[in-house]
Amino acid sequence: MDIQIGVVTHYYDKIGVAVVEVMNQSLKVGDHVKISGHDKEFNQEVVSLQVEHARVPEVEAGESCGIKVDQKVSPGDVLYLLTKK
């Protein structure tokens, strides 16, 4: 079961970083996520989280963070935490 955890608010194309508003629970480096948008969907591991340009191991619900993404994303795309079945 996938848990909706956040939404993309901005994407920096040149550096491949999405700004995500984390909503429901914390997000950690090493978590596996699915990013789902209007025209594509992909899975990846969270390898880097940043808050105010500083690397952090975890982001709490209610915070915004930068996440290095493998593919282009768009504002409004939804971030899901992948859980084991």
Buried (B, 14 or more C-beta within 10 A) or exposed (E): EBEBBBBBEBBEEEEBBBBBBBBEEBBEBEBEBBBBBEEEEBEBEBEEBBBEEEEBEBBEEEBBBBBBBEEEBBEEBBBBBBEEE
